[in-house]
Amino acid sequence: MLLLRLAARDLLALNARHRLVPHLAARWVHFGRGDASEGERSAWARSLVSLAEDLVAADRGNVEMIVECSPTVDASEGAARTHGHIDVVLVGRHPAEGTLSVQLVELKQWSSVTRVEAATADLVYVEGIEEPVAHPALQLGEYHALFTGPSGPLSGLSFECGGFAYLHNATEESVRPLLGVQAPTGPYAHTYTSDTRGRLLKDLRRHFTDEDDYSAAEYILHRMNLRNTPLLDAMVRSNGEDTVFTLRGRQKKVADEVLKASEMILDPPDRQALVPRPQRAVFLVTGGAGTGKSAIGLQLRADLEAAGRTVKYASGSRAFNAAIKENVGYTAKEFRERFAYFSSFVTPPDPPLDVLICDEAHRLREMSKNWRLPAEKQGTKLQVDELLDASRLTVFFLDGAQTVRPYEVGTPELIEDAARRHDAVFRHYRLVEQYRCGGSDAYIRWVRALLGVSSEKAYGWVPDGLMHIEVVDTPDEMERIVRTEFDAGATARMVAGYCWPWSKPDKGKNLENDVRIGGWHRPWNALSESFCANGEPPSRIWPVHDAGIGQIGCVYTAQGLEWDWCGVIMGDDMVWRTDRWVFQRGKQRKDPAAGVNRVAKAGSLDPKVRTSTLGDEDFARCVRHAYHVLLTRASRATVLYSTDEETRRHLRKLVGETDVHGLRPTQDSIPPELRITRQGDGALSRRARRARNKAKRKSEMMLF
């Protein structure tokens, strides 16, 4: 759990806009803590603000405040209830040593303490509170042990760590019993009151530098797995043998139960069963973008393979499969043995697989039909039935908000009904905590409300220090921001709604600049199986090849993948008019002079979605879901541009100001040792590297 991460000066700016307490209250509800009490709201409004004001007064407004933070990496519900949450963690740099500097803070609104339990000095009696409460210094001592212990986010780091209780409503005299000779001692046992504020400011200057450096708080976010290694990078680093993910809380429970079920249901892999077990099982795991579905699936594949099980990992995403094949280092045979598509099981394996893992199950089709294949390879039954026939234990991962084409039929109801028909044990797990988009579930909820994917009414974005979004007025500005971060070493791409024609490369393998916005013209990612004339990669590896930065992707090439920064172009298929979204189908025409198609009527040009046979409600759903996918591809920042002026005004109003200090998570703001280096070059051939460099030179020239 983590409610907010902002520098002190940014927290005050947020409070000045009257958005601090509502944001914290919404996060409180999300983490299952119920409605925030008046006491909690008062503490946020007064105590947090008082501490931030003191940091600014000490000329330490750059120090970051992590609010209501879990003290252990294990974010399970039990751990959270056992250990509670510390009020604030202050993170910065030590002014003399230059190392990480951390102060754990308990904020108390007490105005007086009547007495301390004489025998143990661990309980204190506070005016207005009936029962005695724990001594703040003992609380801080426990938090210190948890933060720095083996499972804590500060474990193994070289840093200074102390703590203090701040009673900003009290005086030293009114809490005299708290400061007696029997009081606990230690680096975390300091207490400050309103009349010792001067000493607090002096100590803050002693603990923290006033220099704006890179973000020291990134260490804690990284250790809490809020800054996960992107899925593909993790696979690349481990050559596909381990996902390098720490499964947490609900994620670990799901993985453990699937592994346990495999032992109960499947025959022992090391010996022939006298009487084969007939039982089958279907596990369904649902969760939004970034909840760790693919991480669980890939870890399960590795664990089950290691246990001697026959297992395959099937996906409905061509881009995801191609990215793994291209970058992880599998041979063609190794890839075929491990990975498949949903349509690969028209003829079931004999004997059935032990386990089939089906990722992106929302992309299931009604039947496995492909006009390119002969009749004997066409499906004759429901695709979901083919998948259940292929294995004894089938695991589906599904996000209902990512169905982007009319023929995608994957739903929980479809899978549960199929399990019932096959007389299989059925279990349904739901993931809530998400680790994409910087771990900002607030951002995910905001996107869903913005697009109308959820029932919640759209509302203003509140910066939380985990995820960043900004709206720009031109595509040039969007590209400049994205390219700047890409050139600094971040992963980055530009994507758009399918609102322009999509041309194949010409005979010379040159790409047409189909995406045309005023004088800004860029090509879509290449509809090609090989590199194009100027080094542009084929669409299947566009998301992960460095030369892909010069082309625009869409939902079909972006789904299932992520980058640090993502520039998103909203086209005229979804525009804001007065008080509602309007969805428009476009038309294209042949340009006789250029010999290619151009936009004749602005709107969706997706041939599978704009068709007149698709009803208006389903059309709107597909467009909403497509933008939901595009807006959740970034792990740090989204740069949003709309081709429609009224829509841009609406978006800018909701996103609000972006001039708050320090909120843009540039590559320079990340500690060097925590930066993830792109893995592309190591897997590239000499020819591919030459092509990449040629494409980069060309796209650089396009900027001038």
DOFI-920435 format. One line per 5 residues: for each residue x, y, z of C-alpha. Coordinates in pm, whole numbers, plus 50000, padded with zeros to 5 digits. Example, Ala and Ser with C-alpha at 12.3 -4.5 7.8 and 13.67 -1.06 7.14 Angstrom:
51230/49550/50780  51367/49894/50714
END
This chain:
50000/50000/50000  50118/50350/49915  49884/50649/49900  50104/50921/49757  50464/50998/49663
50546/51367/49608  50816/51616/49697  50711/51845/49983  50669/52147/49755  50452/51943/49515
50233/51819/49799  50170/52180/49901  50086/52272/49541  49838/51984/49530  49684/52094/49858
49653/52453/49733  49434/52317/49452  49213/52139/49711  49294/51803/49558  49517/51645/49824
49261/51503/50070  49011/51378/49806  49291/51191/49631  49415/51029/49952  49059/50935/50049
49000/50768/49712  49324/50570/49746  49223/50471/50100  48899/50321/49968  49078/50142/49685
49304/49958/49927  49003/49823/50113  49034/50051/50415  48676/50179/50382  48572/50543/50387
48837/50764/50543  48730/50887/50886  48719/51252/50983  49028/51184/51193  49220/51051/50892
49110/51338/50671  49204/51588/50940  49546/51429/50982  49610/51450/50608  49487/51808/50585
49678/51934/50888  49965/51708/50985  50087/51628/50633  50064/51989/50530  50243/52105/50847
50532/51869/50781  50553/51975/50416  50552/52343/50517  50835/52277/50760  51041/52105/50490
50992/52404/50261  51075/52643/50548  51397/52446/50601  51474/52492/50230  51419/52119/50182
51112/52126/49958  51289/51879/49729  51264/51600/49990  51007/51342/49886  50719/51237/50109
50589/50882/50072  50251/50880/50247  50089/50579/50421  50348/50326/50308  50357/49952/50380
50676/49867/50570  50746/49536/50393  50784/49423/50035  50519/49157/50101  50200/49352/50031
49964/49071/50129  49651/49175/50316  49762/48988/50628  50099/49161/50639  49934/49500/50594
49694/49442/50881  49970/49303/51106  50223/49579/51052  50001/49874/50966  50129/50165/50761
50374/50434/50857  50243/50789/50818  50529/50931/50613  50868/50822/50484  51095/51117/50399
51351/51032/50131  51638/51239/49998  52017/51263/49993  52251/51315/50287  52418/51659/50258
52764/51536/50357  52780/51173/50247  52563/51199/49935  52406/50863/50020  52038/50779/50057
51886/50949/50361  51558/50830/50511  51348/50953/50803  51045/50756/50924  50777/50987/51060
50476/50935/51284  50241/51234/51275  50030/51289/51587  49758/51549/51638  49781/51510/52014
49775/51833/52211  49880/51675/52542  49995/51350/52701  49879/51294/53059  50109/51010/53160
50325/50720/53046  50285/50365/53177  50550/50363/53446  50635/49993/53440  50726/49955/53074
50710/50304/52920  50550/50148/52613  50197/50287/52657  50096/50652/52679  49773/50815/52788
49652/51090/52556  49389/51348/52637  49069/51270/52446  49160/50903/52383  49005/50656/52626
49249/50366/52596  49629/50397/52620  49817/50392/52289  50164/50278/52187  50456/50509/52251
50549/50673/51913  50916/50583/51956  50830/50213/51992  50612/50232/51681  50900/50385/51491
51139/50121/51621  50915/49846/51484  50885/50023/51148  51262/50070/51133  51314/49695/51183
51057/49614/50914  51186/49864/50658  51545/49755/50696  51480/49385/50759  51517/49102/50503
51179/49170/50340  51188/49548/50376  51224/49795/50088  51548/49933/50238  51714/49596/50294
52075/49584/50175  52105/49953/50086  52374/50186/50216  52189/50473/50379  52119/50677/50690
51785/50594/50850  51627/50758/51152  51284/50867/51257  51080/51106/51466  50734/51177/51596
50591/51519/51514  50323/51659/51746  50258/51991/51574  49955/52072/51797  50145/52021/52122
50413/52199/52320  50707/52035/52492  50548/52110/52828  50210/51957/52734  50370/51625/52639
50636/51626/52914  50555/51265/53024  50643/51151/52673  50994/51290/52705  51092/51152/53047
51405/50958/53132  51220/50627/53082  51128/50712/52723  51273/50484/52450  51595/50599/52288
51756/50549/51950  51797/50719/51611  51422/50690/51554  51310/50812/51898  51316/51190/51844
51006/51396/51923  50927/51747/51797  50648/51982/51901  50528/52325/51791  50773/52504/52019
51071/52291/51910  51003/52353/51541  51333/52538/51508  51521/52227/51614  51319/52022/51362
51416/52257/51077  51781/52241/51180  51773/51860/51191  51599/51841/50852  51885/52043/50704
52129/51806/50875  51961/51496/50728  51891/51615/50372  52063/51815/50100  51882/52101/49929
52011/52000/49586  51775/51865/49322  51932/51534/49235  51771/51228/49083  51481/51080/49271
51602/50891/49578  51248/50763/49638  51286/50546/49328  51486/50302/49541  51187/50239/49765
50941/50219/49476  51173/49974/49302  51206/49760/49614  50826/49759/49659  50795/49627/49302
50607/49940/49196  50883/49986/48937  50883/49632/48799  51119/49527/48524  50904/49536/48208
50784/49187/48122  50979/49146/47801  51302/49286/47950  51272/49037/48235  51237/48750/47987
51531/48876/47781  51760/48906/48082  51686/48550/48191  51689/48393/47842  51331/48291/47904
51410/48055/48189  51274/48274/48469  51063/48588/48463  51275/48764/48732  50951/48877/48893
50868/48862/49261  50509/48742/49271  50334/48916/49558  50018/48878/49761  49731/48760/49543
49966/48688/49253  50165/48439/49459  49848/48279/49594  49717/48218/49242  50048/48067/49127
50078/47846/49435  49723/47714/49397  49774/47629/49030  50093/47442/49116  49916/47260/49399
49627/47169/49168  49872/47030/48913  49997/46786/49178  49645/46685/49282  49494/46648/48937
49777/46534/48712  49955/46202/48716  50309/46196/48861  50546/46308/48583  50821/46065/48683
50629/45736/48658  50348/45571/48464  50012/45579/48638  49836/45243/48682  49500/45415/48638
49521/45764/48484  49341/46033/48677  49039/46153/48480  48992/46488/48651  49029/46818/48462
49048/47171/48596  49002/47524/48462  49147/47824/48642  49039/48176/48539  49242/48478/48652
49088/48819/48579  49247/49158/48638  49306/49493/48476  49609/49612/48285  49930/49560/48482
49792/49336/48757  50058/49076/48676  49862/48825/48470  50142/48759/48220  50404/48754/48497
50208/48481/48675  50159/48288/48352  50523/48296/48248  50640/48205/48599  50395/47913/48603
50529/47793/48269  50884/47793/48403  50788/47621/48731  50572/47355/48564  50838/47280/48304
51093/47243/48584  50857/46995/48754  50855/46778/48443  50510/46875/48316  50419/46915/47949
50308/47276/47922  50247/47537/47654  50190/47909/47673  49926/48029/47427  49848/48392/47351
49605/48586/47139  49869/48852/47080  50086/48811/46771  50300/49107/46877  50371/48957/47221
50468/48617/47080  50684/48775/46810  50859/48998/47062  50950/48700/47282  51066/48494/46983
51279/48779/46851  51438/48891/47174  51460/48605/47421  51687/48387/47210  51475/48077/47148
51542/47873/46835  51238/47820/46610  51200/47468/46750  51230/47583/47113  50972/47853/47053
50724/47606/46895  50769/47371/47190  50686/47641/47444  50453/47895/47279  50145/47879/47059
49841/48074/46942  49482/48003/47042  49420/47872/46690  49698/47611/46721  49477/47342/46877
49224/47258/46605  49377/46910/46623  49426/46837/46995  49761/46697/47108  49763/46326/47185
49812/46272/47469  49676/46601/47602  49918/46852/47751  49941/46856/48127  49890/47233/48137
49788/47496/47882  49830/47860/47987  49613/48099/47785  49716/48464/47817  49510/48753/47675
49204/48525/47686  48976/48821/47616  49099/48779/47257  48944/48434/47218  48747/48394/46897
48428/48199/46854  48600/47946/46622  48952/47893/46486  48900/48012/46129  49171/48138/45895
49103/48178/45524  49473/48123/45450  49464/47765/45582  49323/47451/45415  48986/47313/45522
49133/47040/45743  49304/47305/45958  48985/47508/46013  48811/47472/46349  48481/47289/46367
48401/47356/46734  48418/47651/46970  48774/47773/47017  48742/47762/47395  48646/47393/47370
48956/47325/47158  49172/47477/47432  49010/47269/47706  49045/46953/47496  49417/47025/47454
49510/46989/47823  49415/46847/48159  49468/47175/48342  49388/47501/48161  49468/47846/48302
49308/48154/48144  49419/48515/48206  49159/48773/48102  49089/49148/48110  48741/49231/47981
48840/49594/47918  49086/49492/47645  48850/49342/47387  48911/49564/47085  48752/49377/46792
48395/49258/46741  48487/48892/46702  48678/48874/47032  48442/48677/47256  48652/48591/47563
48450/48652/47881  48442/48490/48227  48095/48355/48148  48217/48186/47827  48503/48012/48009
48298/47906/48311  48030/47761/48081  48296/47565/47888  48441/47427/48213  48094/47310/48312
48046/47133/47977  48377/46952/48027  48289/46856/48385  48603/47035/48503  48679/47189/48840
48645/47566/48797  48812/47836/49006  48804/48211/48951  49067/48450/49094  49056/48827/49074
49369/49045/49081  49337/49401/49211  49683/49543/49281  49850/49649/48958  50215/49712/48884
50206/49874/48541  50173/50251/48504  50419/50296/48790  50195/50100/49024  49941/50382/49007
49599/50224/49033  49474/50584/49057  49591/50638/48699  49419/50320/48577  49093/50426/48743
49126/50776/48597  49175/50639/48243  48875/50407/48275  48658/50694/48399  48787/50929/48129
48698/50688/47848  48370/50567/47997  48501/50211/48036  48387/50218/48400  48065/50359/48542
48256/50630/48728  48216/50985/48599  48532/51144/48456  48718/51365/48703  49034/51571/48725
49367/51387/48739  49553/51419/49067  49933/51379/49038  50045/51101/49271  50416/51081/49194
50380/50728/49056  50247/50797/48708  50260/51111/48494  50031/51235/48217  50037/51555/48015
49837/51690/47723  50012/51863/47434  49881/52088/47157  50069/51944/46859  50199/51606/46745
50544/51767/46703  50550/51846/47075  50444/51493/47161  50718/51344/46943  50982/51580/47080
50908/51476/47439  50898/51104/47357  51216/51114/47146  51405/51312/47411  51341/51038/47664
51417/50765/47409  51751/50925/47325  51829/50946/47698  51789/50568/47726  51422/50519/47815
51197/50283/47624  50939/50483/47428  50691/50457/47142  50419/50658/46970  50079/50500/46913
49748/50616/46768  49387/50523/46715  49324/50353/46380  49207/50672/46202  49426/50678/45891
49468/50438/45598  49741/50180/45641  49951/50123/45330  50176/49828/45260  50538/49905/45168
50585/49980/44799  50795/49762/44565  51111/49928/44691  50999/49852/45051  50949/50223/45127
50681/50318/45382  50407/50569/45309  50354/50848/45563  49990/50753/45625  49941/50928/45960
49897/51288/45847  49812/51569/46090  49861/51905/45923  50223/51918/45816  50323/51636/46049
50344/51306/45857  50463/50969/45991  50425/50607/45876  50242/50330/46059  50458/50040/46171
50549/49832/45866  50301/49579/45724  50594/49360/45636  50760/49036/45741  51109/49178/45687
51297/49504/45736  51201/49786/45501  51412/50014/45283  51524/50254/45555  51564/49998/45833
51210/50007/45966  51139/49679/46148  50851/49446/46054  50535/49503/46258  50580/49187/46465
50892/49330/46634  50809/49702/46605  50731/49729/46981  51076/49609/47087  51313/49716/46808
51490/50052/46852  51418/50152/46493  51045/50136/46575  51066/50482/46733  51012/50641/46390
50675/50476/46318  50331/50491/46478  50183/50177/46634  49822/50090/46701  49636/49873/46950
49710/49550/46762  50087/49593/46777  50096/49746/47127  49865/49517/47324  50045/49311/47585
50362/49526/47585  50481/49838/47766  50736/50119/47753  50860/50383/47998  50706/50663/47787
50417/50642/47544  50288/50916/47315  49919/50855/47239  49733/51019/46950  49356/51020/46986
49200/51048/46642  48856/51158/46529  48702/50818/46603  48641/50941/46960  48579/51314/47012
48428/51517/47295  48117/51723/47218  47988/51950/47497  47915/51682/47759  47969/51342/47600
48190/51130/47378  48091/51097/47013  48216/50800/46811  48267/50838/46436  48325/50594/46151
48553/50729/45883  48591/50681/45509  48895/50670/45283  48951/50755/44919  49214/50680/44660
49457/50964/44593  49527/50923/44220  49838/51141/44232  50004/50955/44520  49853/50616/44432
49758/50551/44797  49450/50593/45016  49385/50910/45212  49121/51014/45467  48794/51115/45303
48591/51141/45624  48757/51166/45965  48689/50877/46203  48777/50512/46252  48930/50342/45950
48976/50007/46124  48821/49771/45866  48706/49526/46136  48544/49793/46352  48398/50065/46127
48192/49815/45926  47821/49900/45904  47730/49552/46029  47861/49644/46375  47604/49826/46588
47676/50170/46731  47706/50044/47089  47956/49772/46998  48147/50017/46777  48180/50261/47069
48289/49978/47301  48566/49869/47063  48696/50225/47027  48687/50291/47402  48871/49968/47474
49134/50041/47209  49220/50372/47375  49211/50203/47715  49486/49970/47591  49689/50255/47437
49665/50476/47746  49789/50196/47974  50107/50103/47783  50339/50340/47970  50511/50253/48297
50613/50612/48379  50450/50874/48158  50182/50919/47893  50190/51215/47654  49842/51264/47510
49741/51450/47195  49401/51467/47024  49351/51571/46663  49028/51745/46769  49052/52090/46929
48744/52060/47153  48866/51722/47275  49208/51868/47356  49044/52141/47565  48843/51876/47752
49151/51662/47814  49359/51958/47926  49087/52060/48171  49080/51709/48324  49457/51661/48334
49514/52004/48485  49842/52186/48529  50166/52009/48447  50400/52277/48578  50434/52126/48926
50803/52085/49011  50959/51744/48969  50655/51551/48850  50782/51467/48502  50974/51137/48548
51252/51199/48300  51524/50942/48247  51763/51173/48433  51542/51150/48745  51608/50777/48781
51913/50664/48979  52165/50528/48724  52180/50185/48886  51800/50148/48858  51778/50236/48489
51682/49950/48261  51903/49936/47955  51728/49841/47632  51821/49491/47529  51776/49530/47154
52132/49549/47023  52260/49224/47170  52008/49015/46979  52043/49200/46650  52233/49083/46349
52490/49312/46185  52244/49377/45900  51964/49461/46142  52186/49703/46336  52281/49880/46013
51913/49904/45922  51830/50038/46268  52094/50309/46248  51980/50408/45899  51621/50443/46018
51732/50648/46316  51929/50889/46092  51628/50926/45863  51383/50991/46146  51620/51247/46296
51622/51432/45964  51240/51436/45967  51247/51657/46274  51397/51948/46082
END
